[in-house]
Amino acid sequence: MMGERTVAQEALFYSFNLERHVPADHLLRSIDRFVDLSGIREHLRPFYSSTGRPSIDPELMIRMLIIGYCMGIRSERRLM
């Protein structure tokens, strides 16, 4: 059906604010404050192909591994 929608769709979406859900003294905030991985992408760029499907961001992957180690999560599937 074409035309203007007459029902509101706000009920389909929810508002989530990460800052409200992670306490200020949480371990993850301390890790984020002290671990600087800003140069890792440029350092690893020669090892990634420019063609094909993009892979997981190396900075994200290393952060996930650090969090998994600190939280005792051994499975990458559970970590996701």
N, C-alpha and C positions, 0 to 999 in steps of 0.2 A: 504494500500500500504506500503510495507516495503522498506526500503532504506534510504538514506540520504536526508534531507530536503534541498530544493534549495531556499526557500523563507525565508527572515529574519523575526523573530517573535518579534523583539524589539517594534514594534508598538502595540502589545497586552498588554504590561506592561507599567506602568508609575512610575516615580521616585517621591517619596514623602518624604520630610525631615521635621519632626515635629519642629525641632529647627528653621527653617526658617519661619514657619507659626504662631508660638506663640511668641508674643512680649516679650522682656526681663522683662518688668514691669507688665505683666499680673497677675491677681489674682491667677491663677492656679499655677504659678511658686512660688508664696509666700507660698501657701498652701503646695506644695511639699517640700519646704525648711524647714518648721517648723513642719510638721506632720510626726512623725516617727512611722510606723506601722510594723516594721520589726519583732517584737516578737509576733504578733497577731496569726500567723499560729500555732506556737508551743503552745500557750495558748489555742487555740480552737481545737487542734488535737483530744482530747478525744471525742469530740462531732461529729466527722466525721467518717463515715464508711470506712473501707479499701477495701470493696468489692463493686461492682456495678459501675455505671457510676459516673465519678468525678463531683463534684459540683463546683459552682463558687468559685474562690479563695476569702477567707474572707478579705484579704487586699484590693483586687480590689473592692469588694462590699462596704466596708466602705469608701474607697476613692470616689466611685461613689455617695454614699449617702451624703457625705460632699459637693461634687461639686453640686449635685442637690439642696441641701439646700441653698448654697451660690448663685446659679444662679436662684433660684426660679422655678426649674423644679419639678413639683409634681408627674408626671407620670413616673414610672420606664421604660415604653416602650419608652417614649420620651428621657429619660436619656440615654438609650442604643444607 
